[in-house]
Amino acid sequence: MPSATATPAERAAISQTIVTAPPIAPELHWLIERMVSRAIYAPTARPEFCIVNEYLRPHGISAHVENFRFGEPVCSLTLGSGDFMRFHELAAPHDGSVRSGAAAKAPRTGKRVDVWLPSG
């Protein structure tokens, strides 16, 4: 990710750089198998990326748009205590990142849904 102070040229250069992530840790293979067994992912299209975040109250993640290059589905697993995740329907595809703050300005249809994510 480019820094918040990166110039447009620096941002363009960074967006062209491909960073290879390490394989998903073997400790998470059971979880992938569970998602495949429940048809969240097809056996031939298993997840290739995993991001682990820890949020301590009162902090959370700000509005953002998932990187469409990751494809679908994007899954979330909540550990610890449950919480709500708010989804806004966008009027059109948008590439708003958390760091730029652009996602908060993405055109929305007005439809919003709060989904309770229980622990586990």
N, C-alpha and C positions, 0 to 999 in steps of 0.2 A: 504494500500500500504506500502511495506517496504521502509525504508529510502534508500537513494542512497548509504549509507555506511554500509548497513546491510550485514552480512556474509551470505554465502550460506545456512547455517543451519537456521539462522533467517528468511531468505526468504522462505525456505521450510516450516517452522512452520507457518508463516503468511499465506502462500498460502493454508494451510490446515484449517485455521480458517474461520468459516462462520460467517459473520456479517449480522444481519438482519436489513435491512433498514426500516424506517418507511413507512407507506403507502403513495402513491402519494397524495399530498394535494388536498382537495376537490375543491380548486380554479382552478385546472387544469382539472377537470372532463369534462368540456365542450370541451376542446381541444381533449381529448381522444375520446369523442363521435363523434366529427367532423372527426377524422382520421378513426374511424370505419365506419362512414357513407360514406366515400370516398374509402372504401375497402383497406386502407393502412394496417389496422389490421382487423383480423376476429373478429366477436363478441365474439367468444370463446377463443380468444388469445390476449386479451388487454394487453397493456404495463404494466409492474410491476415496472419499475424503471424510474426515471427522474433525470437527472443531469443538474443543471443550472450553467452556467458559464457566467461571464461578462468579455469581452475583450475590453480594451480601447486602441485606436491607440497610438503607433504603435505596440502594443503587440497582440499576437494571440496564437494559440495553435501549438506546434511543431508536427512534423511527429509522428504518432502513429498508432497502430493497435487496433481496437476495441476488447474488450474481447469477444471471441467467445462464452463464456458461456452465454452471454446475448441473443443469438439467433438473428433471423432476423425478421423484418427489424430493423435497427437502424435509427432513424429519427432525423432531426435537425430542429429547428425553429429559425429563425433569427429575432430579434427585433432590433429596432434602425435603423442603416444604413446597407445596404446590403454589401456583400463581396463575394470573390471567395473562394471556397474550392477545393483544388487540390487532386485528387485521383490517386494513382499509382496502377497498377495491379501488384500483387505479383506473383512470380514464384511458390510459395507454401505457405500453411498456415504458419503464423509466429505469435509469441506471443510477439511482441515488445512493450514495454510500453513507455509512454512519459518520465517517470522519468529515465529509464535506458539508454535512447538514442539508444537502440537496433533497434528500428523501422527504423531509418535512414539507417541502414546497412542491412535491410531485402532484400533478392534477389528479384529483380524486372524484369518484362518482357520488360520494356522500354515503355509500353503503359501508357500514362497519360492523364487525362481529367481534365480540369478546369471547375467547375460548378458555375455559378453565383447564389448566394442565396439572392434573394431580401428580403427586410424587410417584415416581416409578413408571 
